[in-house]
């Protein structure tokens, strides 16, 4: 019990002290984790577990979509990607098809990896042209 409380305190502190960029990375990592859990649940025919984790993934993508800064033209492109991913998650949730989730997982990993690159570039003070 004490170990669990210690981990919870550590995790909470990590979130509370994270920069916006780090929080975004944590959300991508969470979406990937939940999508992986959903894939395994679908393969094992654990319908409720699959549903719960597909919804968790969807809520993270929804949060990205809601918080887009629409003053930048690129926001529309991101919005379209998020809409597509959310539609694929809906398709996966209706069919419990792990192949659809594998596709989503690929997109999430690409977006996470790109975000990591942006974090490195901005941390080094390199301008993106």
PyMOL commands that set and color helices and strands:
alter all, ss='L'
color gray80, all
select helices_A, chain A and resi 2-16+20-43+47-66+74-95+98-123
alter helices_A, ss='H'
color red, helices_A
deselect
rebuild
show_as cartoon
